[in-house]
Structure formats: C-alpha cells, structure tokens
Amino acid sequence: MDELLRLLLLFGIGSLTGFTNIMAGGGSAITLPTLIFLGLDGSVANGTNRLGILIQSFSAILSFRQEKYSEFKLSLKLAAFALPGAIAGSIIAVNISDELFKDILGYAMIGVIISMVFRKSNQRKNQNESLHHNSWFIYPAMFAAGLYGGFIQVGVGFVLMASIYHLMKIGLVRVNMHKVFIIFIYTIPALLVFIFTSNVNWKFGLALAAGTASGAWWSAKVSVKKGEGIIRIVLMVFILIMSLILLNIIKFPDFPPVQ
C-alpha cells in the first residue's frame, strides 16, 4: 500500500477512534490492529498508538474545559496513582514477543466487547450528578488501570470509567472528563518508554494523532449533550472482526513490514 494512502487511512481511523474513545472508549481496539495490519511490529504499533492517545487526550481536555467541565485537582490526584502502574506496564510491553502481544491483544479485544455488552449506560440520568462519595478503593483501582493501560491500552477507558463511576458515584460526563485527564498524564511516561526503546513510528503516529485530536475535540462536546448508544454498536462490530483476525480465525492479507 502506498505510504500516502496509509497515512490518510490512519487519519480517518484516528478521527473515528478519537471520537469513540472520548465518548465511550475502546478505540485502541481499532487503531492497534490497524497499525499491525499496515506492517508494524506489535511493540512498535503499541508505542505508535500512544502518540495518538496523548494528543487525543489533550484535545479532549481543552474541549471539556471550554464546556466548563474541569476538576484538575481531583484528576491529578487520581492520575498520580495510575502513573507508576502505567510505567511498569509499558516496560513489560516492550519486553514481550510480538506473537504473544498479538495473542494478548486479540483476547483483550474480546474482553472489551463483553464489557461493552454488559456495561450499563446511565449517562442521561447521571450526567449532572455531583461528587458525593469517595472510596479509598479508587486508589488501588487507579494503579491497576494504569498498569493495564501502560501495557496494552485497549479498553482501559472502560476500566477507568467503571472504577470512577462505581467507586466515586459521579455522573458519566464527569467520569469521562477525569478519564481523559488520567490517560493524558500516564501516557506521557508510557510514551517515553516506547520512544527510548525505539518503538514509535513517527510518520504513522503523527497521522494518527492528527485524526484522534479532531475526533476527540468534537466527541467531548457531543458527550456533554448526547448519548453513546449507536457508537457502541458500531465499535463492537469493528472490534469483533479485528479480534478474530488477530487470532487467525479470519484471514487477512499481510502488509509488508514498515522500515
């Protein structure tokens, strides 16, 4: 595939996943296998994906702030507990085999589908609910979410949303607001680990990041006003297809490796 077409494809995929990541989550289940299908090794795809995640999260933070949704003090406190887990997870990620990573990714994506099927959506009912409960369990939960996010990223948005929503009892718009801030903070050191171990393709990463930034900006605005039902359905279909490809249940043509 011509490199320009690859970059345009990544921009388009990035726009879609940036939008779905902020509103619902799970977008990395599309971007990671796409990067692998385009010829990147698993560890390089994992690192390249982090560039899109970083820019996407920053864009969403700015958009949420413009919509008057920001609680930086609490977001930083939660992110501080996710940070060491993310560093440990990213170190593990760059030290496993490519085949093992693909297998783990495939099963993780199926887990994401299951979580999307059974996760209740109470956004309309709870979006204006204010903070009234804070369980100390939230802190080890943030560490565990950071560990998973640093390792594979796929579906970490659901983990964070479930933890914050159930343990802190706040509305889903504020849950999303905290989620993107936490992911932004822990992605910084995680991305550095991938950069220092030469596991980032910058051309692909920047094309992806341009798309995710655009999608995330508009998603933050839409999530304040509307629900997420149709996005979840489309996302589940994409994830199911790509997980079956990764597990070699569905055959997909190999792209030549990217140097």
Backbone as numpy.savetxt, mean C-alpha at the origin, in Angstrom:
# Nx Ny Nz CAx CAy CAz Cx Cy Cz
8.51 -5.47 -24.62 7.66 -4.28 -24.62 8.54 -3.04 -24.62
8.23 -2.07 -25.47 8.97 -0.83 -25.54 8.98 -0.14 -24.18
10.13 0.46 -23.83 10.26 1.06 -22.49 9.24 2.18 -22.26
8.97 2.99 -23.30 7.99 4.07 -23.15 6.62 3.51 -22.81
6.26 2.40 -23.46 4.97 1.78 -23.17 4.92 1.24 -21.73
6.05 0.71 -21.27 6.12 0.24 -19.89 5.89 1.40 -18.93
6.52 2.53 -19.20 6.39 3.69 -18.32 4.97 4.24 -18.33
4.35 4.28 -19.52 2.97 4.75 -19.61 2.02 3.80 -18.88
2.28 2.50 -19.02 1.47 1.51 -18.32 1.59 1.71 -16.81
2.80 1.93 -16.34 3.01 2.12 -14.91 2.34 3.39 -14.40
2.35 4.45 -15.21 1.66 5.68 -14.81 0.16 5.40 -14.67
-0.42 4.68 -15.65 -1.84 4.38 -15.59 -2.19 3.48 -14.42
-1.39 2.43 -14.22 -1.61 1.53 -13.09 -1.43 2.29 -11.78
-0.44 3.19 -11.75 -0.19 3.98 -10.55 -1.37 4.88 -10.20
-1.98 5.48 -11.21 -3.14 6.35 -10.97 -4.29 5.56 -10.36
-4.54 4.37 -10.91 -5.60 3.51 -10.38 -5.32 3.08 -8.96
-4.09 2.60 -8.72 -3.78 2.07 -7.40 -3.62 3.17 -6.36
-3.14 4.34 -6.78 -3.07 5.46 -5.84 -4.45 5.83 -5.33
-5.42 5.78 -6.25 -6.80 6.09 -5.87 -7.35 5.02 -4.93
-7.16 3.75 -5.27 -7.73 2.67 -4.45 -6.99 2.51 -3.12
-5.68 2.76 -3.11 -4.91 2.62 -1.88 -5.42 3.55 -0.78
-5.71 4.79 -1.13 -6.13 5.75 -0.13 -7.56 5.48 0.33
-8.44 5.17 -0.61 -9.83 4.98 -0.26 -10.09 3.63 0.41
-9.45 2.59 -0.09 -9.74 1.26 0.44 -8.47 0.53 0.88
-7.44 0.51 0.05 -6.22 -0.23 0.35 -6.02 -1.37 -0.63
-4.86 -2.01 -0.55 -4.59 -3.17 -1.37 -4.02 -2.90 -2.74
-3.74 -1.63 -3.07 -3.26 -1.30 -4.40 -1.93 -1.93 -4.76
-1.09 -2.20 -3.76 0.20 -2.84 -4.04 0.03 -4.25 -4.57
-1.15 -4.84 -4.35 -1.42 -6.15 -4.93 -1.53 -6.07 -6.44
-1.66 -4.86 -6.98 -1.64 -4.66 -8.43 -0.26 -4.21 -8.90
0.32 -3.22 -8.20 1.59 -2.66 -8.66 2.76 -3.64 -8.54
2.83 -4.40 -7.45 3.96 -5.32 -7.27 4.01 -6.40 -8.35
2.93 -7.15 -8.58 3.01 -8.15 -9.66 3.16 -7.52 -11.03
2.62 -6.30 -11.23 2.82 -5.63 -12.52 4.30 -5.37 -12.76
5.00 -4.88 -11.74 6.44 -4.64 -11.87 7.20 -5.93 -12.14
6.77 -7.02 -11.51 7.40 -8.31 -11.76 7.13 -8.78 -13.18
5.88 -8.62 -13.64 5.52 -9.03 -15.00 6.28 -8.22 -16.04
6.65 -6.98 -15.70 7.39 -6.13 -16.63 8.88 -6.43 -16.64
9.31 -7.41 -15.84 10.70 -7.87 -15.94 11.59 -7.63 -14.75
11.06 -7.05 -13.67 11.89 -6.81 -12.50 11.95 -8.04 -11.61
13.10 -8.25 -10.96 13.19 -9.27 -9.92 12.26 -8.89 -8.76
11.88 -9.89 -7.96 10.96 -9.64 -6.87 11.42 -8.58 -5.90
12.71 -8.63 -5.50 13.21 -7.66 -4.53 13.29 -6.26 -5.13
13.63 -6.16 -6.43 13.68 -4.85 -7.09 12.27 -4.29 -7.26
11.32 -5.16 -7.61 9.93 -4.73 -7.72 9.42 -4.23 -6.37
9.78 -4.93 -5.31 9.36 -4.55 -3.95 9.91 -3.18 -3.60
11.20 -2.94 -3.90 11.80 -1.65 -3.60 11.27 -0.54 -4.48
11.10 -0.82 -5.77 10.59 0.19 -6.72 9.18 0.62 -6.33
8.38 -0.31 -5.88 7.02 -0.02 -5.46 6.98 0.99 -4.32
8.02 0.98 -3.46 8.04 1.87 -2.29 8.13 3.34 -2.69
8.75 3.60 -3.83 8.84 4.99 -4.29 7.44 5.53 -4.58
6.61 4.71 -5.26 5.24 5.11 -5.52 4.45 5.28 -4.23
4.67 4.38 -3.27 3.96 4.45 -1.99 4.31 5.73 -1.25
5.59 6.09 -1.26 6.04 7.29 -0.55 5.39 8.55 -1.13
5.47 8.71 -2.44 4.92 9.90 -3.09 3.40 9.92 -2.98
2.78 8.76 -3.13 1.33 8.66 -3.01 0.86 9.11 -1.62
1.55 8.64 -0.59 1.16 8.97 0.78 1.33 10.46 1.06
2.42 11.04 0.58 2.64 12.47 0.78 1.56 13.29 0.10
1.20 12.88 -1.12 0.14 13.57 -1.86 -1.19 13.50 -1.11
-1.49 12.32 -0.55 -2.75 12.15 0.19 -2.76 12.98 1.48
-1.62 13.05 2.15 -1.53 13.86 3.37 -1.87 15.31 3.07
-1.30 15.85 1.99 -1.57 17.23 1.61 -3.05 17.42 1.26
-3.62 16.44 0.57 -5.02 16.54 0.18 -5.94 16.47 1.40
-5.66 15.55 2.32 -6.46 15.47 3.55 -6.36 16.77 4.35
-5.16 17.33 4.41 -4.98 18.58 5.16 -5.79 19.71 4.51
-5.81 19.73 3.18 -6.61 20.73 2.48 -8.09 20.58 2.79
-8.52 19.35 3.05 -9.91 19.08 3.41 -10.16 19.22 4.92
-9.17 19.76 5.65 -9.27 20.00 7.10 -9.27 18.70 7.91
-8.58 17.68 7.41 -8.42 16.44 8.16 -6.94 16.24 8.44
-6.52 16.54 9.67 -5.13 16.29 10.06 -5.03 16.27 11.58
-4.34 15.26 12.09 -4.04 15.14 13.52 -2.60 14.63 13.62
-1.67 15.51 13.28 -0.29 15.09 13.11 0.33 14.53 14.40
-0.04 15.07 15.55 0.55 14.60 16.81 0.23 13.13 17.04
-1.04 12.76 16.88 -1.43 11.36 17.06 -0.85 10.48 15.95
-0.86 10.98 14.71 -0.32 10.21 13.59 1.16 9.89 13.82
1.92 10.88 14.30 3.35 10.67 14.56 3.57 9.66 15.66
2.72 9.70 16.69 2.84 8.76 17.80 2.64 7.33 17.32
1.62 7.13 16.49 1.36 5.80 15.95 2.48 5.36 15.00
2.95 6.30 14.18 4.01 5.98 13.22 5.31 5.60 13.92
5.56 6.18 15.09 6.79 5.89 15.82 6.89 4.42 16.21
5.75 3.78 16.45 5.75 2.37 16.81 5.83 1.47 15.58
5.35 1.96 14.43 5.42 1.18 13.19 6.82 1.22 12.60
7.56 2.27 12.88 8.86 2.52 12.24 9.88 1.39 12.44
10.16 0.96 13.69 11.17 -0.11 13.84 10.74 -1.41 13.18
9.44 -1.71 13.21 8.96 -2.92 12.54 9.20 -2.86 11.05
8.97 -1.68 10.44 9.15 -1.53 9.00 10.60 -1.69 8.60
11.51 -1.18 9.41 12.94 -1.33 9.10 13.33 -2.80 9.13
12.88 -3.51 10.16 13.18 -4.95 10.26 12.57 -5.71 9.09
11.33 -5.38 8.73 10.66 -6.07 7.63 11.36 -5.86 6.30
11.84 -4.64 6.05 12.50 -4.36 4.78 13.85 -5.06 4.69
14.54 -5.22 5.82 15.81 -5.94 5.82 15.58 -7.41 5.50
14.52 -7.98 6.06 14.16 -9.36 5.73 13.86 -9.50 4.24
13.13 -8.51 3.70 12.67 -8.57 2.30 13.82 -8.63 1.30
14.92 -7.94 1.60 16.03 -7.91 0.63 16.98 -9.09 0.81
16.64 -9.98 1.75 17.52 -11.12 2.01 16.84 -12.47 1.80
15.74 -12.47 1.05 15.10 -13.74 0.72 15.17 -13.95 -0.79
14.97 -15.18 -1.23 15.07 -15.49 -2.66 13.89 -14.90 -3.42
14.11 -14.71 -4.72 13.08 -14.15 -5.58 11.86 -15.08 -5.65
12.10 -16.39 -5.76 11.00 -17.35 -5.85 10.18 -17.38 -4.57
10.86 -17.36 -3.43 10.14 -17.36 -2.15 9.30 -16.11 -2.01
9.86 -14.97 -2.44 9.10 -13.72 -2.36 7.84 -13.80 -3.22
7.95 -14.35 -4.43 6.77 -14.45 -5.30 5.70 -15.35 -4.69
6.13 -16.45 -4.06 5.16 -17.34 -3.42 4.46 -16.64 -2.26
5.24 -15.96 -1.43 4.66 -15.23 -0.29 3.71 -14.16 -0.78
4.12 -13.45 -1.85 3.28 -12.39 -2.41 1.95 -12.96 -2.92
2.02 -14.10 -3.61 0.80 -14.71 -4.14 -0.18 -15.06 -3.04
0.30 -15.69 -1.97 -0.58 -16.06 -0.87 -1.06 -14.83 -0.10
-0.20 -13.84 0.03 -0.61 -12.61 0.72 -1.74 -11.92 -0.03
-1.68 -11.96 -1.36 -2.73 -11.33 -2.16 -4.07 -12.04 -1.99
-4.03 -13.38 -1.88 -5.27 -14.11 -1.61 -5.80 -13.74 -0.24
-4.90 -13.56 0.73 -5.32 -13.10 2.05 -5.97 -11.73 2.00
-5.46 -10.86 1.13 -6.05 -9.54 0.96 -7.49 -9.65 0.46
-7.71 -10.55 -0.50 -9.07 -10.74 -1.03 -10.01 -11.19 0.08
-9.55 -12.15 0.88 -10.39 -12.65 1.98 -10.73 -11.53 2.95
-9.72 -10.70 3.27 -9.97 -9.59 4.21 -10.94 -8.57 3.63
-10.88 -8.38 2.31 -11.79 -7.43 1.67 -13.23 -7.96 1.65
-13.37 -9.28 1.52 -14.71 -9.88 1.50 -15.38 -9.75 2.85
-14.62 -9.98 3.91 -15.22 -10.02 5.23 -15.14 -8.71 6.00
-14.36 -7.75 5.49 -14.24 -6.47 6.20 -15.51 -5.66 6.02
-16.11 -5.24 7.11 -17.34 -4.45 7.04 -17.01 -3.01 6.72
-17.83 -2.43 5.86 -17.65 -1.04 5.50 -18.70 -0.19 6.20
-18.25 0.59 7.19 -19.16 1.44 7.97 -18.82 2.91 7.78
-18.28 3.25 6.61 -17.76 4.59 6.40 -18.82 5.66 6.58
-20.01 5.49 5.98 -21.02 6.53 6.05 -21.49 6.76 7.48
-21.62 5.65 8.22 -22.11 5.74 9.57 -21.13 6.40 10.51
-19.81 6.16 10.27 -18.82 6.53 11.26 -17.85 7.62 10.83
-17.99 8.18 9.64 -16.95 9.05 9.13 -16.77 10.34 9.94
-17.77 10.75 10.68 -17.64 11.96 11.49 -17.48 11.67 12.97
-17.29 10.38 13.30 -17.13 9.98 14.69 -15.79 10.48 15.21
-15.74 10.97 16.43 -14.50 11.50 17.00 -13.85 10.46 17.90
-12.59 10.68 18.21 -11.82 9.76 19.03 -12.38 9.72 20.44
-12.69 8.49 20.95 -13.16 8.40 22.32 -12.61 7.18 23.04
-11.66 6.48 22.42 -11.11 5.29 23.06 -9.69 5.07 22.55
-8.81 4.65 23.45 -7.43 4.41 23.04 -6.88 3.24 23.83
-6.82 2.07 23.20 -6.31 0.88 23.85 -4.80 0.81 23.66
-4.09 0.36 24.70 -2.63 0.25 24.58 -2.23 -0.81 23.56
-3.17 -1.71 23.20 -2.88 -2.73 22.20 -2.56 -2.11 20.84
-2.94 -0.86 20.67 -2.70 -0.21 19.38 -1.20 -0.13 19.07
-0.37 -0.03 20.10 1.06 0.17 19.88 1.77 -1.09 19.40
1.57 -2.26 20.03 2.15 -3.47 19.42 1.52 -3.79 18.06
0.26 -3.41 17.88 -0.39 -3.62 16.59 0.29 -2.78 15.51
0.70 -1.56 15.85 1.41 -0.70 14.89 2.78 -1.28 14.56
3.46 -1.84 15.56 4.76 -2.47 15.29 4.59 -3.64 14.32
3.58 -4.49 14.57 3.34 -5.64 13.71 2.96 -5.21 12.29
2.14 -4.16 12.19 1.76 -3.65 10.86 2.98 -3.10 10.14
3.86 -2.42 10.86 5.09 -1.90 10.27 5.99 -3.02 9.77
6.08 -4.11 10.55 6.90 -5.25 10.16 6.39 -5.86 8.86
5.09 -6.04 8.78 4.48 -6.59 7.57 4.64 -5.62 6.40
4.37 -4.34 6.65 4.48 -3.34 5.59 5.89 -3.20 5.07
6.87 -3.24 5.97 8.26 -3.15 5.54 8.67 -4.35 4.72
8.08 -5.51 5.01 8.43 -6.73 4.30 7.79 -6.82 2.93
6.46 -6.64 2.85 5.78 -6.91 1.58 4.82 -5.81 1.15
4.29 -5.02 2.06 3.42 -3.86 1.79 2.00 -4.24 1.36
1.83 -5.32 0.59 0.52 -5.68 0.04 -0.50 -5.89 1.16
-1.56 -5.10 1.18 -2.62 -5.26 2.15 -2.37 -4.62 3.50
-1.23 -3.94 3.66 -0.94 -3.34 4.97 -1.96 -2.25 5.32
-2.54 -1.63 4.29 -3.58 -0.62 4.55 -4.75 -1.21 5.31
-5.13 -2.45 4.96 -6.23 -3.11 5.66 -5.85 -3.42 7.10
-4.60 -3.85 7.31 -4.12 -4.15 8.66 -4.17 -2.90 9.52
-3.67 -1.80 8.99 -3.67 -0.55 9.73 -5.09 -0.05 9.99
-5.95 -0.12 8.96 -7.32 0.36 9.12 -8.07 -0.46 10.17
-7.91 -1.79 10.13 -8.59 -2.65 11.10 -8.10 -2.36 12.51
-6.77 -2.21 12.66 -6.20 -1.96 13.99 -6.67 -0.64 14.57
-6.56 0.42 13.78 -6.94 1.75 14.27 -8.43 1.84 14.51
-9.22 1.29 13.59 -10.68 1.39 13.71 -11.19 0.64 14.94
-10.73 -0.60 15.13 -11.26 -1.42 16.21 -10.65 -1.09 17.57
-9.39 -0.68 17.59 -8.73 -0.42 18.87 -8.90 1.03 19.34
-9.12 1.96 18.43 -9.24 3.36 18.80 -10.64 3.91 18.59
-11.49 3.15 17.88 -12.90 3.52 17.72 -13.08 4.91 17.11
-12.47 5.13 15.96 -12.66 6.41 15.26 -13.24 6.15 13.88
-13.81 7.18 13.29 -14.44 7.06 11.98 -13.45 6.73 10.88
-13.94 6.15 9.81 -13.07 5.63 8.76 -12.34 6.70 7.96
-12.89 7.89 7.87 -12.15 8.95 7.18 -10.90 9.30 7.98
-11.06 9.41 9.31 -9.88 9.69 10.15 -8.93 8.49 10.20
-9.49 7.29 10.15 -8.65 6.10 10.06 -7.76 6.19 8.81
-8.35 6.52 7.67 -7.59 6.66 6.43 -6.53 7.75 6.54
-6.91 8.85 7.19 -5.99 9.97 7.37 -4.73 9.52 8.13
-4.95 8.80 9.24 -3.81 8.31 10.03 -3.03 7.24 9.26
-3.76 6.39 8.55 -3.12 5.30 7.80 -2.08 5.85 6.82
-2.47 6.84 6.02 -1.55 7.33 4.99 -0.34 8.03 5.63
-0.55 8.68 6.77 0.57 9.34 7.45 1.55 8.30 7.99
1.03 7.25 8.62 1.88 6.19 9.17 2.69 5.53 8.05
2.02 5.21 6.95 2.71 4.57 5.83 3.79 5.48 5.25
3.49 6.78 5.16 4.49 7.73 4.66 5.74 7.72 5.54
5.55 7.77 6.86 6.70 7.84 7.77 7.53 6.57 7.71
6.89 5.39 7.79 7.70 4.17 7.83 8.27 3.79 6.47
7.69 4.34 5.39 8.21 4.03 4.05 9.56 4.69 3.81
9.84 5.79 4.49 11.11 6.50 4.29 12.31 5.59 4.59
12.42 5.03 5.83 13.57 4.15 6.07 13.50 2.84 5.29
12.27 2.33 5.05 12.15 1.10 4.27 12.69 1.30 2.85
12.32 2.42 2.24 12.82 2.73 0.89 14.35 2.89 0.91
14.90 3.50 1.94 16.35 3.67 2.03 17.07 2.32 2.06
16.48 1.34 2.77 17.08 0.00 2.80 17.14 -0.57 1.38
16.06 -0.43 0.62 16.03 -0.94 -0.74 17.00 -0.16 -1.65
17.10 1.15 -1.44 18.02 1.96 -2.24 19.47 1.54 -1.98
19.84 1.42 -0.71 21.22 1.10 -0.36 21.62 -0.31 -0.77
20.64 -1.19 -1.00 20.94 -2.55 -1.46 20.69 -2.69 -2.97
20.57 -1.55 -3.66 20.40 -1.50 -5.12 19.17 -2.26 -5.59
18.06 -2.08 -4.89 16.82 -2.76 -5.24 15.72 -1.79 -5.63
16.09 -0.73 -6.37 15.11 0.23 -6.87 15.42 0.53 -8.33
14.40 0.40 -9.19 14.51 0.83 -10.58 13.91 2.23 -10.66
14.74 3.23 -10.85 14.28 4.62 -10.71 13.33 5.05 -11.82
13.57 4.61 -13.06 12.67 4.99 -14.15 11.26 4.46 -13.89
11.17 3.19 -13.57 9.87 2.60 -13.28 9.25 3.23 -12.03
10.08 3.44 -11.03 9.58 3.98 -9.77 9.01 5.38 -9.91
9.68 6.22 -10.68 9.21 7.60 -10.86 7.94 7.64 -11.71
7.87 6.77 -12.73 6.64 6.71 -13.54 5.47 6.25 -12.69
5.71 5.25 -11.87 4.68 4.76 -10.96 4.27 5.83 -9.95
5.28 6.53 -9.40 5.02 7.55 -8.39 4.20 8.72 -8.94
4.45 9.09 -10.19 3.69 10.17 -10.80 2.21 9.80 -10.86
1.94 8.53 -11.20 0.55 8.07 -11.25 -0.08 7.97 -9.88
0.63 7.39 -8.91 0.06 7.21 -7.58 -0.21 8.55 -6.90
0.65 9.54 -7.15 0.44 10.86 -6.55 -0.87 11.47 -7.04
-1.11 11.36 -8.34 -2.34 11.90 -8.91 -3.56 11.18 -8.36
-3.51 9.85 -8.38 -4.65 9.07 -7.89 -4.92 9.31 -6.42
-3.85 9.39 -5.61 -4.02 9.58 -4.17 -4.62 10.94 -3.84
-4.23 11.96 -4.58 -4.74 13.33 -4.33 -6.26 13.35 -4.45
-6.77 12.77 -5.54 -8.22 12.78 -5.76 -8.94 11.79 -4.87
-8.29 10.69 -4.53 -8.93 9.71 -3.67 -9.19 10.26 -2.27
-8.24 11.04 -1.75 -8.43 11.64 -0.42 -9.66 12.54 -0.41
-9.88 13.27 -1.49 -11.03 14.15 -1.57 -12.34 13.35 -1.69
-12.31 12.32 -2.53 -13.51 11.52 -2.73 -13.86 10.74 -1.47
-12.84 10.23 -0.74 -13.09 9.42 0.45 -13.76 10.22 1.55
-13.58 11.55 1.54 -14.25 12.39 2.52 -15.75 12.46 2.23
-16.12 12.28 0.98 -17.50 12.51 0.56 -18.28 11.25 0.21
-17.58 10.20 -0.28 -18.31 9.03 -0.79 -17.73 7.72 -0.28
-18.39 6.64 -0.61 -17.98 5.31 -0.15 -16.99 4.64 -1.06
-16.79 3.34 -0.84 -15.71 2.62 -1.50 -16.16 1.32 -2.15
-17.47 1.04 -2.20 -17.98 -0.26 -2.60 -17.51 -0.74 -3.95
-17.69 0.06 -5.01 -17.36 -0.39 -6.35 -15.87 -0.60 -6.53
-15.07 0.20 -5.85 -13.61 0.07 -5.94 -13.18 -1.27 -5.36
-13.78 -1.67 -4.25 -13.43 -2.94 -3.62 -13.71 -4.11 -4.56
-14.82 -4.06 -5.29 -15.18 -5.14 -6.21 -14.16 -5.26 -7.34
-13.85 -4.12 -7.97 -12.87 -4.12 -9.07 -11.51 -4.58 -8.57
-11.12 -4.11 -7.40 -9.82 -4.46 -6.84 -9.72 -5.96 -6.56
-10.78 -6.55 -6.03 -10.75 -7.97 -5.73 -10.57 -8.81 -7.00
-11.21 -8.40 -8.09 -11.06 -9.13 -9.35 -9.62 -9.07 -9.84
-9.01 -7.87 -9.83 -7.62 -7.71 -10.26 -6.68 -8.54 -9.39
-6.88 -8.48 -8.08 -5.98 -9.18 -7.17 -6.07 -10.69 -7.37
-7.29 -11.20 -7.54 -7.47 -12.64 -7.73 -6.73 -13.12 -8.97
-6.87 -12.40 -10.07 -6.21 -12.78 -11.32 -4.69 -12.78 -11.15
-4.16 -11.73 -10.54 -2.70 -11.60 -10.42 -2.13 -12.61 -9.43
-2.87 -12.93 -8.36 -2.37 -13.92 -7.41 -2.32 -15.30 -8.06
-3.30 -15.63 -8.89 -3.30 -16.91 -9.60 -2.16 -16.99 -10.60
-1.79 -15.85 -11.20 -0.65 -15.82 -12.12 0.65 -16.04 -11.35
0.80 -15.36 -10.21 2.02 -15.50 -9.42 2.21 -16.93 -8.92
1.11 -17.61 -8.63 1.18 -18.98 -8.13 1.19 -20.01 -9.27
1.32 -19.51 -10.54 1.41 -20.36 -11.74 0.15 -21.19 -11.98
-0.97 -20.74 -11.45 -2.24 -21.39 -11.74 -2.76 -20.90 -13.09
-2.52 -19.61 -13.36 -2.79 -19.04 -14.68 -1.45 -18.68 -15.29
-1.22 -19.05 -16.54 0.05 -18.78 -17.19 0.03 -17.38 -17.81
1.12 -16.64 -17.63 1.24 -15.29 -18.16 2.58 -15.21 -18.88
2.62 -14.58 -20.06 3.90 -14.51 -20.80 4.97 -13.75 -20.03
6.18 -14.29 -20.04 7.29 -13.64 -19.33 7.82 -12.46 -20.13
8.08 -11.36 -19.42 8.76 -10.22 -20.03 10.26 -10.39 -19.82
11.06 -9.86 -20.71 12.51 -9.95 -20.52 12.93 -9.14 -19.31
13.95 -9.61 -18.58 14.42 -8.88 -17.40 14.85 -7.47 -17.77
14.66 -6.56 -16.81 15.05 -5.16 -17.02 16.41 -4.97 -16.38
17.33 -4.46 -17.15 18.68 -4.26 -16.64 18.78 -2.94 -15.87
